Amino acid sequence: MREKTEYAFVRLFLWLAKIAPTSFIYTMMKALTLLVYHIDKKRRHLTITNLTMAFPEKTPQEIVLLSKEVYIELSKTISEILLMFTGKFDIDHAIKNREEVQEKLQELAQNSPHGIVFMTAHFSNWELMAHFIAKNGLPMIVIGRKGNNRLIEANITTPFREKYGNSAASKDKAMLSMMKRLKAKGNVGLLIDQKSGGPLSAKIDFFGKPAETTLSVASLKLKLDPLVVPVFVVRNSEGLYELVINEGVEYVADEIEDQQKKLEAMTLKYNQAIEDIVKKYPEQWFWMHNRWRV
């Protein structure tokens, strides 16, 4: 019964996104997200705590203002995902530097004999980025946690994520799926900015504090030598995006003999790539997540 109710609720939002003016969707989601900000004290406190830890130089007043901006930016992402579902959001037009990105993607495709690991974070509209890259010739297998609602996962989330050729794989079979794809000279998409666990993870510095981080990217790099490319999509004041494709991270810590320490040193480089972009645009990262298990 719970799953059916949640599914019906999501279908209602999708229907509303299809018939309502775009401006109404943005306004409605902003109001709802700020309402959650004020009602959900636990998540609001976590957001403020995370921001305070990451930016000790900011005053309490600046942190509170930034925390509200984080929720507002999230409301834009949710609005756009709803509009993407209903075909009312032009993903090509949304990428302001699309011609430059298309050239860069072609270059990557021609110089990746061992496949590509697109490494990113829950930053800005990450779903838009995955769609755009796939639509422009580099579909990937995207690793993610299965949703708690099977109806939503099977009928909405998975078809949406696979629209332009991407394929979804669950975390429990992630390493095997990624290795198969890379051995076939394919591509992998990984978001490594949320807390991890298990044997293939370690506490790695992130904003000056240890955070449980997956070692999967480093492990894949050592085993199969794919290109590891940090990618992010940055929303600007015009509502458009710049898709940032960083240079590949080729560091493999050859000077370190211990395998675990080597993986950790490599993963630190990947965390730093995420930290750099988040520091520039802190309002666009998902600070509501308990990244440091506070």
Phi and psi in degrees as GROMACS dihedral restraints (atoms count N, CA, C in turn):
[ dihedral_restraints ]
;  ai    aj    ak    al  type     phi  dphi    fc
    3     4     5     6     1   -60.1    20    10
    4     5     6     7     1   -45.4    20    10
    6     7     8     9     1   -62.1    20    10
    7     8     9    10     1   -42.4    20    10
    9    10    11    12     1   -65.1    20    10
   10    11    12    13     1   -38.5    20    10
   12    13    14    15     1   -66.2    20    10
   13    14    15    16     1   -46.3    20    10
   15    16    17    18     1   -62.5    20    10
   16    17    18    19     1   -41.3    20    10
   18    19    20    21     1   -62.2    20    10
   19    20    21    22     1   -44.3    20    10
   21    22    23    24     1   -63.4    20    10
   22    23    24    25     1   -37.5    20    10
   24    25    26    27     1   -64.7    20    10
   25    26    27    28     1   -43.4    20    10
   27    28    29    30     1   -66.7    20    10
   28    29    30    31     1   -41.1    20    10
   30    31    32    33     1   -61.5    20    10
   31    32    33    34     1   -35.2    20    10
   33    34    35    36     1   -63.8    20    10
   34    35    36    37     1   -44.1    20    10
   36    37    38    39     1   -63.3    20    10
   37    38    39    40     1   -40.1    20    10
   39    40    41    42     1   -65.4    20    10
   40    41    42    43     1   -40.0    20    10
   42    43    44    45     1   -63.2    20    10
   43    44    45    46     1   -42.9    20    10
   45    46    47    48     1   -63.4    20    10
   46    47    48    49     1   -41.2    20    10
   48    49    50    51     1   -63.1    20    10
   49    50    51    52     1   -29.2    20    10
   51    52    53    54     1   -75.8    20    10
   52    53    54    55     1   -36.2    20    10
   54    55    56    57     1   -99.7    20    10
   55    56    57    58     1   -23.4    20    10
   57    58    59    60     1   -85.3    20    10
   58    59    60    61     1   154.3    20    10
   60    61    62    63     1   -59.8    20    10
   61    62    63    64     1   147.1    20    10
   63    64    65    66     1   -58.3    20    10
   64    65    66    67     1   -41.4    20    10
   66    67    68    69     1   -61.2    20    10
   67    68    69    70     1   -34.4    20    10
   69    70    71    72     1   -66.5    20    10
   70    71    72    73     1   -39.0    20    10
   72    73    74    75     1   -62.6    20    10
   73    74    75    76     1   -46.2    20    10
   75    76    77    78     1   -62.0    20    10
   76    77    78    79     1   -44.4    20    10
   78    79    80    81     1   -65.9    20    10
   79    80    81    82     1   -42.9    20    10
   81    82    83    84     1   -63.7    20    10
   82    83    84    85     1   -45.4    20    10
   84    85    86    87     1   -68.1    20    10
   85    86    87    88     1   -34.6    20    10
   87    88    89    90     1   -63.1    20    10
   88    89    90    91     1   -45.1    20    10
   90    91    92    93     1   -63.9    20    10
   91    92    93    94     1   -43.2    20    10
   93    94    95    96     1   -66.6    20    10
   94    95    96    97     1   -40.2    20    10
   96    97    98    99     1   -67.7    20    10
   97    98    99   100     1   -41.4    20    10
   99   100   101   102     1   -67.9    20    10
  100   101   102   103     1   -30.9    20    10
  102   103   104   105     1   -63.7    20    10
  103   104   105   106     1   -43.8    20    10
  105   106   107   108     1   -62.0    20    10
  106   107   108   109     1   -40.0    20    10
  108   109   110   111     1   -54.4    20    10
  109   110   111   112     1   -43.5    20    10
  111   112   113   114     1   -80.8    20    10
  112   113   114   115     1   -31.8    20    10
  114   115   116   117     1   -82.2    20    10
  115   116   117   118     1   -43.9    20    10
  117   118   119   120     1   -85.8    20    10
  118   119   120   121     1    85.7    20    10
  120   121   122   123     1   -63.7    20    10
  121   122   123   124     1   -37.5    20    10
  123   124   125   126     1   -62.5    20    10
  124   125   126   127     1   -46.9    20    10
  126   127   128   129     1   -70.7    20    10
  127   128   129   130     1   -37.3    20    10
  129   130   131   132     1   -63.2    20    10
  130   131   132   133     1   -44.1    20    10
  132   133   134   135     1   -63.0    20    10
  133   134   135   136     1   -40.1    20    10
  135   136   137   138     1   -63.3    20    10
  136   137   138   139     1   -43.5    20    10
  138   139   140   141     1   -59.1    20    10
  139   140   141   142     1   -47.4    20    10
  141   142   143   144     1   -66.4    20    10
  142   143   144   145     1   -39.7    20    10
  144   145   146   147     1   -62.5    20    10
  145   146   147   148     1   -45.6    20    10
  147   148   149   150     1   -61.4    20    10
  148   149   150   151     1   -45.1    20    10
  150   151   152   153     1   -65.4    20    10
  151   152   153   154     1   -39.1    20    10
  153   154   155   156     1   -63.3    20    10
  154   155   156   157     1   -41.0    20    10
  156   157   158   159     1   -66.2    20    10
  157   158   159   160     1   -41.6    20    10
  159   160   161   162     1   -75.7    20    10
  160   161   162   163     1   -29.0    20    10
  162   163   164   165     1  -128.9    20    10
  163   164   165   166     1    70.2    20    10
  165   166   167   168     1   -63.6    20    10
  166   167   168   169     1   -17.9    20    10
  168   169   170   171     1   -77.3    20    10
  169   170   171   172     1   -13.8    20    10
  171   172   173   174     1   -85.2    20    10
  172   173   174   175     1   147.2    20    10
  174   175   176   177     1   -75.9    20    10
  175   176   177   178     1   161.2    20    10
  177   178   179   180     1   -55.9    20    10
  178   179   180   181     1   -37.2    20    10
  180   181   182   183     1   -66.4    20    10
  181   182   183   184     1   -41.0    20    10
  183   184   185   186     1   -65.2    20    10
  184   185   186   187     1   -37.7    20    10
  186   187   188   189     1   -64.4    20    10
  187   188   189   190     1   -43.4    20    10
  189   190   191   192     1   -63.0    20    10
  190   191   192   193     1   -44.5    20    10
  192   193   194   195     1   -61.4    20    10
  193   194   195   196     1   -42.1    20    10
  195   196   197   198     1   -65.1    20    10
  196   197   198   199     1   -38.7    20    10
  198   199   200   201     1   -62.3    20    10
  199   200   201   202     1   -36.9    20    10
  201   202   203   204     1   -68.4    20    10
  202   203   204   205     1   -38.2    20    10
  204   205   206   207     1   -62.3    20    10
  205   206   207   208     1   -36.5    20    10
  207   208   209   210     1   -59.2    20    10
  208   209   210   211     1   -45.2    20    10
  210   211   212   213     1   -66.8    20    10
  211   212   213   214     1   -38.8    20    10
  213   214   215   216     1   -64.7    20    10
  214   215   216   217     1   -42.9    20    10
  216   217   218   219     1   -63.4    20    10
  217   218   219   220     1   -38.0    20    10
  219   220   221   222     1   -63.3    20    10
  220   221   222   223     1   -37.4    20    10
  222   223   224   225     1   -62.2    20    10
  223   224   225   226     1   -35.2    20    10
  225   226   227   228     1   -67.1    20    10
  226   227   228   229     1   -41.7    20    10
  228   229   230   231     1   -62.8    20    10
  229   230   231   232     1   -45.7    20    10
  231   232   233   234     1   -61.2    20    10
  232   233   234   235     1   -43.2    20    10
  234   235   236   237     1   -59.0    20    10
  235   236   237   238     1   -46.0    20    10
  237   238   239   240     1   -67.3    20    10
  238   239   240   241     1   -36.3    20    10
  240   241   242   243     1   -65.5    20    10
  241   242   243   244     1   -40.7    20    10
  243   244   245   246     1   -60.1    20    10
  244   245   246   247     1   -42.7    20    10
  246   247   248   249     1   -70.1    20    10
  247   248   249   250     1   -33.8    20    10
  249   250   251   252     1   -64.3    20    10
  250   251   252   253     1   -40.8    20    10
  252   253   254   255     1   -56.0    20    10
  253   254   255   256     1   -41.2    20    10
  255   256   257   258     1   -95.9    20    10
  256   257   258   259     1     5.9    20    10
  258   259   260   261     1    76.2    20    10
  259   260   261   262     1    19.8    20    10
  261   262   263   264     1  -105.8    20    10
  262   263   264   265     1    13.0    20    10
  264   265   266   267     1  -130.1    20    10
  265   266   267   268     1   115.8    20    10
  267   268   269   270     1   -82.4    20    10
  268   269   270   271     1   103.4    20    10
  270   271   272   273     1   -70.7    20    10
  271   272   273   274     1   -26.9    20    10
  273   274   275   276     1   -70.5    20    10
  274   275   276   277     1   -45.8    20    10
  276   277   278   279     1   -65.6    20    10
  277   278   279   280     1   -30.0    20    10
  279   280   281   282     1   -67.7    20    10
  280   281   282   283     1   -27.2    20    10
  282   283   284   285     1   -87.7    20    10
  283   284   285   286     1   104.2    20    10
  285   286   287   288     1   -62.9    20    10
  286   287   288   289     1   -36.5    20    10
  288   289   290   291     1  -102.7    20    10
  289   290   291   292     1    37.7    20    10
  291   292   293   294     1   -60.6    20    10
  292   293   294   295     1   -37.3    20    10
  294   295   296   297     1   -65.9    20    10
  295   296   297   298     1   -42.3    20    10
  297   298   299   300     1   -62.8    20    10
  298   299   300   301     1   -41.6    20    10
  300   301   302   303     1   -67.0    20    10
  301   302   303   304     1   -41.8    20    10
  303   304   305   306     1   -60.1    20    10
  304   305   306   307     1   -40.7    20    10
  306   307   308   309     1   -64.4    20    10
  307   308   309   310     1   -42.1    20    10
  309   310   311   312     1   -65.4    20    10
  310   311   312   313     1   -40.1    20    10
  312   313   314   315     1   -65.3    20    10
  313   314   315   316     1   -39.2    20    10
  315   316   317   318     1   -63.0    20    10
  316   317   318   319     1   -41.1    20    10
  318   319   320   321     1   -62.5    20    10
  319   320   321   322     1   -43.4    20    10
  321   322   323   324     1   -63.0    20    10
  322   323   324   325     1   -42.8    20    10
  324   325   326   327     1   -61.1    20    10
  325   326   327   328     1   -34.0    20    10
  327   328   329   330     1   -81.6    20    10
  328   329   330   331     1   -14.2    20    10
  330   331   332   333     1  -125.4    20    10
  331   332   333   334     1    38.5    20    10
  333   334   335   336     1  -134.0    20    10
  334   335   336   337     1    69.0    20    10
  336   337   338   339     1   -63.6    20    10
  337   338   339   340     1   -18.1    20    10
  339   340   341   342     1  -114.5    20    10
  340   341   342   343     1    19.9    20    10
  342   343   344   345     1    82.8    20    10
  343   344   345   346     1   175.6    20    10
  345   346   347   348     1  -128.5    20    10
  346   347   348   349     1   137.2    20    10
  348   349   350   351     1  -104.8    20    10
  349   350   351   352     1   107.3    20    10
  351   352   353   354     1   -83.0    20    10
  352   353   354   355     1   110.3    20    10
  354   355   356   357     1  -103.0    20    10
  355   356   357   358     1   126.3    20    10
  357   358   359   360     1  -146.5    20    10
  358   359   360   361     1  -164.5    20    10
  360   361   362   363     1  -144.9    20    10
  361   362   363   364     1   171.1    20    10
  363   364   365   366     1   -77.9    20    10
  364   365   366   367     1    76.0    20    10
  366   367   368   369     1  -130.6    20    10
  367   368   369   370     1   126.1    20    10
  369   370   371   372     1    53.6    20    10
  370   371   372   373     1  -140.9    20    10
  372   373   374   375     1   -96.2    20    10
  373   374   375   376     1    79.4    20    10
  375   376   377   378     1   -65.4    20    10
  376   377   378   379     1   -26.0    20    10
  378   379   380   381     1   -67.9    20    10
  379   380   381   382     1   -39.0    20    10
  381   382   383   384     1   -59.0    20    10
  382   383   384   385     1   -44.3    20    10
  384   385   386   387     1   -61.1    20    10
  385   386   387   388     1   -46.2    20    10
  387   388   389   390     1   -62.8    20    10
  388   389   390   391     1   -40.2    20    10
  390   391   392   393     1   -63.3    20    10
  391   392   393   394     1   -46.0    20    10
  393   394   395   396     1   -64.0    20    10
  394   395   396   397     1   -44.0    20    10
  396   397   398   399     1   -63.0    20    10
  397   398   399   400     1   -43.6    20    10
  399   400   401   402     1   -65.0    20    10
  400   401   402   403     1   -43.8    20    10
  402   403   404   405     1   -62.7    20    10
  403   404   405   406     1   -25.8    20    10
  405   406   407   408     1  -101.8    20    10
  406   407   408   409     1    30.7    20    10
  408   409   410   411     1   100.9    20    10
  409   410   411   412     1    -0.3    20    10
  411   412   413   414     1  -126.4    20    10
  412   413   414   415     1    67.3    20    10
  414   415   416   417     1   -63.6    20    10
  415   416   417   418     1   153.6    20    10
  417   418   419   420     1  -140.4    20    10
  418   419   420   421     1   162.5    20    10
  420   421   422   423     1   -89.9    20    10
  421   422   423   424     1   125.4    20    10
  423   424   425   426     1  -107.4    20    10
  424   425   426   427     1   126.0    20    10
  426   427   428   429     1   -94.1    20    10
  427   428   429   430     1   132.0    20    10
  429   430   431   432     1  -158.6    20    10
  430   431   432   433     1   165.3    20    10
  432   433   434   435     1   -79.2    20    10
  433   434   435   436     1   136.3    20    10
  435   436   437   438     1   -64.9    20    10
  436   437   438   439     1   138.5    20    10
  438   439   440   441     1   -67.6    20    10
  439   440   441   442     1   159.8    20    10
  441   442   443   444     1   -74.6    20    10
  442   443   444   445     1   -16.1    20    10
  444   445   446   447     1  -110.3    20    10
  445   446   447   448     1   113.3    20    10
  447   448   449   450     1   -67.1    20    10
  448   449   450   451     1   -34.4    20    10
  450   451   452   453     1   -65.4    20    10
  451   452   453   454     1   -45.9    20    10
  453   454   455   456     1   -64.9    20    10
  454   455   456   457     1   -42.8    20    10
  456   457   458   459     1   -62.0    20    10
  457   458   459   460     1   -47.3    20    10
  459   460   461   462     1   -75.6    20    10
  460   461   462   463     1   -36.9    20    10
  462   463   464   465     1  -100.9    20    10
  463   464   465   466     1   -16.7    20    10
  465   466   467   468     1  -125.1    20    10
  466   467   468   469     1   -61.9    20    10
  468   469   470   471     1   -63.4    20    10
  469   470   471   472     1   -53.6    20    10
  471   472   473   474     1   -64.0    20    10
  472   473   474   475     1   -48.6    20    10
  474   475   476   477     1   -58.7    20    10
  475   476   477   478     1   -36.7    20    10
  477   478   479   480     1   -64.2    20    10
  478   479   480   481     1   -47.6    20    10
  480   481   482   483     1   -69.0    20    10
  481   482   483   484     1   -22.6    20    10
  483   484   485   486     1   -99.4    20    10
  484   485   486   487     1     9.9    20    10
  486   487   488   489     1   -57.2    20    10
  487   488   489   490     1   -40.7    20    10
  489   490   491   492     1  -108.0    20    10
  490   491   492   493     1    19.9    20    10
  492   493   494   495     1   109.3    20    10
  493   494   495   496     1    -7.9    20    10
  495   496   497   498     1   -67.6    20    10
  496   497   498   499     1   157.3    20    10
  498   499   500   501     1  -128.2    20    10
  499   500   501   502     1   145.1    20    10
  501   502   503   504     1  -100.8    20    10
  502   503   504   505     1   140.8    20    10
  504   505   506   507     1  -134.7    20    10
  505   506   507   508     1   142.0    20    10
  507   508   509   510     1   -80.9    20    10
  508   509   510   511     1   158.4    20    10
  510   511   512   513     1   -63.9    20    10
  511   512   513   514     1   -28.9    20    10
  513   514   515   516     1   -69.2    20    10
  514   515   516   517     1   -20.8    20    10
  516   517   518   519     1  -120.5    20    10
  517   518   519   520     1    23.7    20    10
  519   520   521   522     1   -63.6    20    10
  520   521   522   523     1   -50.9    20    10
  522   523   524   525     1   -62.4    20    10
  523   524   525   526     1   -44.2    20    10
  525   526   527   528     1   -62.8    20    10
  526   527   528   529     1   -43.9    20    10
  528   529   530   531     1   -63.0    20    10
  529   530   531   532     1   -43.7    20    10
  531   532   533   534     1   -66.5    20    10
  532   533   534   535     1   -40.9    20    10
  534   535   536   537     1   -65.6    20    10
  535   536   537   538     1   -40.4    20    10
  537   538   539   540     1   -61.1    20    10
  538   539   540   541     1   -43.9    20    10
  540   541   542   543     1   -66.6    20    10
  541   542   543   544     1   -43.0    20    10
  543   544   545   546     1   -69.0    20    10
  544   545   546   547     1   -36.3    20    10
  546   547   548   549     1   -64.3    20    10
  547   548   549   550     1   -26.5    20    10
  549   550   551   552     1   -89.9    20    10
  550   551   552   553     1    15.2    20    10
  552   553   554   555     1    62.9    20    10
  553   554   555   556     1    29.4    20    10
  555   556   557   558     1   -93.4    20    10
  556   557   558   559     1  -167.3    20    10
  558   559   560   561     1  -125.3    20    10
  559   560   561   562     1   153.9    20    10
  561   562   563   564     1  -128.4    20    10
  562   563   564   565     1   140.7    20    10
  564   565   566   567     1  -116.6    20    10
  565   566   567   568     1   126.4    20    10
  567   568   569   570     1  -133.5    20    10
  568   569   570   571     1   132.0    20    10
  570   571   572   573     1  -102.9    20    10
  571   572   573   574     1   115.0    20    10
  573   574   575   576     1  -111.3    20    10
  574   575   576   577     1    19.0    20    10
  576   577   578   579     1   -98.0    20    10
  577   578   579   580     1     2.3    20    10
  579   580   581   582     1  -104.9    20    10
  580   581   582   583     1   159.0    20    10
  582   583   584   585     1   -59.5    20    10
  583   584   585   586     1   139.9    20    10
  585   586   587   588     1  -118.4    20    10
  586   587   588   589     1  -177.4    20    10
  588   589   590   591     1  -165.3    20    10
  589   590   591   592     1   174.8    20    10
  591   592   593   594     1    90.6    20    10
  592   593   594   595     1  -178.6    20    10
  594   595   596   597     1   -67.0    20    10
  595   596   597   598     1   -27.1    20    10
  597   598   599   600     1   -97.5    20    10
  598   599   600   601     1    49.2    20    10
  600   601   602   603     1  -151.1    20    10
  601   602   603   604     1   163.3    20    10
  603   604   605   606     1  -158.2    20    10
  604   605   606   607     1   162.3    20    10
  606   607   608   609     1   -81.0    20    10
  607   608   609   610     1   111.9    20    10
  609   610   611   612     1  -119.2    20    10
  610   611   612   613     1   141.1    20    10
  612   613   614   615     1   -58.8    20    10
  613   614   615   616     1   131.8    20    10
  615   616   617   618     1  -148.0    20    10
  616   617   618   619     1   114.0    20    10
  618   619   620   621     1    56.9    20    10
  619   620   621   622     1    39.2    20    10
  621   622   623   624     1    79.3    20    10
  622   623   624   625     1     7.9    20    10
  624   625   626   627     1  -138.6    20    10
  625   626   627   628     1   138.3    20    10
  627   628   629   630     1   -59.8    20    10
  628   629   630   631     1   135.5    20    10
  630   631   632   633     1  -137.7    20    10
  631   632   633   634     1   130.4    20    10
  633   634   635   636     1   -58.9    20    10
  634   635   636   637     1   119.9    20    10
  636   637   638   639     1  -132.0    20    10
  637   638   639   640     1   139.4    20    10
  639   640   641   642     1   -65.9    20    10
  640   641   642   643     1   142.2    20    10
  642   643   644   645     1   -98.7    20    10
  643   644   645   646     1    11.1    20    10
  645   646   647   648     1   -60.1    20    10
  646   647   648   649     1   -42.3    20    10
  648   649   650   651     1   -63.3    20    10
  649   650   651   652     1   -46.4    20    10
  651   652   653   654     1   -62.6    20    10
  652   653   654   655     1   -40.5    20    10
  654   655   656   657     1   -63.0    20    10
  655   656   657   658     1   -43.7    20    10
  657   658   659   660     1   -63.5    20    10
  658   659   660   661     1   -39.4    20    10
  660   661   662   663     1   -61.4    20    10
  661   662   663   664     1   -44.3    20    10
  663   664   665   666     1   -69.3    20    10
  664   665   666   667     1   -36.3    20    10
  666   667   668   669     1   -80.4    20    10
  667   668   669   670     1   -41.6    20    10
  669   670   671   672     1  -124.1    20    10
  670   671   672   673     1    -8.1    20    10
  672   673   674   675     1    55.3    20    10
  673   674   675   676     1    48.4    20    10
  675   676   677   678     1   -74.9    20    10
  676   677   678   679     1   165.8    20    10
  678   679   680   681     1   -71.6    20    10
  679   680   681   682     1   131.8    20    10
  681   682   683   684     1  -106.8    20    10
  682   683   684   685     1   108.6    20    10
  684   685   686   687     1  -119.2    20    10
  685   686   687   688     1   110.8    20    10
  687   688   689   690     1   -70.4    20    10
  688   689   690   691     1   128.8    20    10
  690   691   692   693     1  -132.5    20    10
  691   692   693   694     1   141.7    20    10
  693   694   695   696     1  -147.1    20    10
  694   695   696   697     1   150.6    20    10
  696   697   698   699     1  -116.7    20    10
  697   698   699   700     1   124.6    20    10
  699   700   701   702     1  -109.7    20    10
  700   701   702   703     1   123.0    20    10
  702   703   704   705     1   -81.2    20    10
  703   704   705   706     1   133.9    20    10
  705   706   707   708     1  -105.9    20    10
  706   707   708   709     1   179.9    20    10
  708   709   710   711     1   -67.1    20    10
  709   710   711   712     1   -17.1    20    10
  711   712   713   714     1   -86.1    20    10
  712   713   714   715     1    -3.8    20    10
  714   715   716   717     1    85.9    20    10
  715   716   717   718     1     3.3    20    10
  717   718   719   720     1   -98.3    20    10
  718   719   720   721     1   179.7    20    10
  720   721   722   723     1  -130.6    20    10
  721   722   723   724     1   150.7    20    10
  723   724   725   726     1  -111.6    20    10
  724   725   726   727     1   124.0    20    10
  726   727   728   729     1   -91.9    20    10
  727   728   729   730     1   114.8    20    10
  729   730   731   732     1   -97.3    20    10
  730   731   732   733     1   118.1    20    10
  732   733   734   735     1  -112.4    20    10
  733   734   735   736     1   106.1    20    10
  735   736   737   738     1   -75.3    20    10
  736   737   738   739     1   165.2    20    10
  738   739   740   741     1   -64.7    20    10
  739   740   741   742     1   147.7    20    10
  741   742   743   744     1   -59.3    20    10
  742   743   744   745     1   141.9    20    10
  744   745   746   747     1   -90.9    20    10
  745   746   747   748     1   104.8    20    10
  747   748   749   750     1   -96.8    20    10
  748   749   750   751     1    -1.0    20    10
  750   751   752   753     1   -62.3    20    10
  751   752   753   754     1   125.6    20    10
  753   754   755   756     1  -125.1    20    10
  754   755   756   757     1    10.6    20    10
  756   757   758   759     1    54.0    20    10
  757   758   759   760     1    48.9    20    10
  759   760   761   762     1   -59.9    20    10
  760   761   762   763     1   -26.8    20    10
  762   763   764   765     1   -76.2    20    10
  763   764   765   766     1    -8.1    20    10
  765   766   767   768     1  -102.8    20    10
  766   767   768   769     1   124.6    20    10
  768   769   770   771     1   -84.0    20    10
  769   770   771   772     1   -41.2    20    10
  771   772   773   774     1   -65.5    20    10
  772   773   774   775     1   124.7    20    10
  774   775   776   777     1   -62.1    20    10
  775   776   777   778     1   -44.2    20    10
  777   778   779   780     1   -62.9    20    10
  778   779   780   781     1   -44.5    20    10
  780   781   782   783     1   -66.5    20    10
  781   782   783   784     1   -32.9    20    10
  783   784   785   786     1   -64.5    20    10
  784   785   786   787     1   -46.0    20    10
  786   787   788   789     1   -60.4    20    10
  787   788   789   790     1   -40.9    20    10
  789   790   791   792     1   -67.5    20    10
  790   791   792   793     1   -39.9    20    10
  792   793   794   795     1   -64.3    20    10
  793   794   795   796     1   -40.6    20    10
  795   796   797   798     1   -66.2    20    10
  796   797   798   799     1   -42.3    20    10
  798   799   800   801     1   -65.8    20    10
  799   800   801   802     1   -31.9    20    10
  801   802   803   804     1   -58.6    20    10
  802   803   804   805     1   -40.1    20    10
  804   805   806   807     1   -61.5    20    10
  805   806   807   808     1   -39.3    20    10
  807   808   809   810     1   -69.5    20    10
  808   809   810   811     1   -41.7    20    10
  810   811   812   813     1   -60.2    20    10
  811   812   813   814     1   -38.0    20    10
  813   814   815   816     1   -65.1    20    10
  814   815   816   817     1   -34.6    20    10
  816   817   818   819     1   -64.1    20    10
  817   818   819   820     1   -39.3    20    10
  819   820   821   822     1   -70.5    20    10
  820   821   822   823     1   -44.2    20    10
  822   823   824   825     1   -59.3    20    10
  823   824   825   826     1   -39.2    20    10
  825   826   827   828     1   -60.2    20    10
  826   827   828   829     1   -44.7    20    10
  828   829   830   831     1   -73.6    20    10
  829   830   831   832     1   -35.1    20    10
  831   832   833   834     1   -67.5    20    10
  832   833   834   835     1   -37.1    20    10
  834   835   836   837     1   -62.7    20    10
  835   836   837   838     1   -34.7    20    10
  837   838   839   840     1   -73.2    20    10
  838   839   840   841     1   -36.6    20    10
  840   841   842   843     1  -133.8    20    10
  841   842   843   844     1    66.3    20    10
  843   844   845   846     1   -61.9    20    10
  844   845   846   847     1   -28.2    20    10
  846   847   848   849     1   -69.5    20    10
  847   848   849   850     1   -14.4    20    10
  849   850   851   852     1   -98.1    20    10
  850   851   852   853     1     2.5    20    10
  852   853   854   855     1   -98.6    20    10
  853   854   855   856     1   160.0    20    10
  855   856   857   858     1   -87.9    20    10
  856   857   858   859     1    78.2    20    10
  858   859   860   861     1   -74.1    20    10
  859   860   861   862     1    -8.6    20    10
  861   862   863   864     1   -72.7    20    10
  862   863   864   865     1   -13.5    20    10
  864   865   866   867     1   -81.0    20    10
  865   866   867   868     1   142.5    20    10
  867   868   869   870     1   -81.2    20    10
  868   869   870   871     1    66.8    20    10
  870   871   872   873     1   -61.5    20    10
  871   872   873   874     1   -37.6    20    10
  873   874   875   876     1  -103.5    20    10
  874   875   876   877     1    11.5    20    10
  876   877   878   879     1    51.9    20    10
  877   878   879   880     1    48.6    20    10
